[in-house]
Amino acid sequence: MVVSKKNKDEQMRAAINQKLIETGECLKELLRAKLIECGWKDQLKAHCKEVIKEKGLEHVTFDDLVAEITPKGRALVPDSVKKELLQRIRTFLAQHASL
Amino acid sequence: MMQQQCRRDGGRAEARPPTLPSAPGSFVSPHPTVGRQLLKLVPTVQRGPGLWALFLNPLPCCRPLCYEQSERRLHKSLQMKMEEMSLSGLDNSKLEAIAQEIYADLVEDSCLGFCFEVHRAVKCGYFFLDDTDPDSMKDFEIVDQPGLDIFGQVFNQWKSKECVCPNCSRSIAASRFAPHLEKCLGMGRNSSRIANRRIANSNNMNKSESDQEDNDDINDNDWSYGSEKKAKKRKSDKNPNSPRRSKSLKHKNGFSVCTSASNTLPLLFSSSGELSNSDPFKYNNSTGISYETLGPEELRSLLTTQCGVISEHTKKMCTRSLRCPQHTDEQRRAVRIYFLGPSAVLPEVESSLDNDSFDMTDSQALISRLQWDGSSDLSPSDSGSSKTSENQGWGLGTNSSESRKTKKKKSHLSLVGTASGLGSNKKKKPKPPAPPTPSIYDDIN
């Protein structure tokens, strides 16, 4: 049952994504722009610099970076941006209720 | 026939469905058996969201009579599937969960994208390129103190500063330093114009004067500070150290006339006429005469033609007409009494015959006696005298425009004008000088 549910969710998500692309919703672009605007990118960049200085410029690996940066990135997103994006997603889901 | 056919197909295969008109864009399984087999492999497809899954379900009926029925059933099942898949069917919490998931996905996407950029920058070596060394960072840090701008500079710091002019060794305010230097050094547009004019004037002067004076006592003339502060455009200015100026200014009999270089209005005052021979519409101001150097005869003649009231600021006699509005008759009487004794009377009382007999030679003689001093000591507060000089120009300019009889050069026109002006001024006592103003501009034009 769990497997089926997972499959179902995945399929649903796939469908939603499909719908997203079809309708031309650019939530991704919007989020990126908002994050740059609010300074999230600069903050994260500063954090990156620290991490890299710590690890040494030569020895930084991609996985290291991802492991360090992603949680910080998720935490640094400001509330306003998060709320607005969630609102947009809900609106989109409501609009396209019947796939 | 069809039925028989169906039965003949065997138990395994179910009735073959009649060929359905395929909806545009929909995927129809070519063979029900294939569809069924697929279904077996993916048992959950029945409830899945994909539209195409619908068509994998074999239709129960194959008989042509049941065509309509089968269609109806298909339609119903389609609808059911749609409803199942519809998000509105889901409750709000599930919707919210989906929204959160989508959001999390988007954020993770952005983070990952960022990681890619950083990693590439590190490996390509340009990650730390936009950094500056900490010393420079401290130097150019943004300043956030009251009274300073972000560079740390004090606002209008240079307003009160004074610079010493290397040429004349005077202390000049910083904001006025550049124009002063321009005049002082004799460079710049205005200076060359003035110099040319002065050359022309002094040429004329040299024709009328025979002897040349030496310049020694002219060199310590003071700059007219007040004129610099005037808001109006200045058309000419005098270089106090110019030898030409001193020559033209020094007078045989010791008259000295102060000038202030200001005023945009063209003045055709007597002394200015001399100096602006080539350009009568350039202004020159005379504000007063220093009476110490005048002899009694000269004083008397002066006082008959000019206001003569001694200005408190400059201690010089007013050279405006006898009707100059800046001074009252009482003042004029007082000055005459002071200079010429209690018997002195104001020239207005005298008969106008004298004035009528003015002609070119007389006026020329009178004017030639007047000479420019190097500059005047006009204080900035002495706006009165500047106004005076303005009005002077108006009053006298008017009269000059009236007397266009002369066929000679414009320079002489100014002389004549002045002469007749002086005379006519007395005649037209009740008339104020203001109304004839428009005619000045006619003259100019």
Interface residues (C-beta under 8 A of the other chain):
Chain A: S4 N7 K8 Q11 M12 R13 A15 I16 L27 K28 L31 R32 L35 K41 L44 K45 C48 K49 I52 L57 V60 F62 L65 V66 I69 T70 G73 R74 V77 K82 L85 L86 I89 R90 L93 H96 A97 S98 L99
Chain B: T44 R47 G48 P49 G50 M82 M85 S86 L87 S88 L95 E96 I98 A99 Q100 E101 I102 Y103 A104 L106 V107 E108 D109 S110 C111 L112 G113 F114 C115 V118 H119 V122 F127 F128
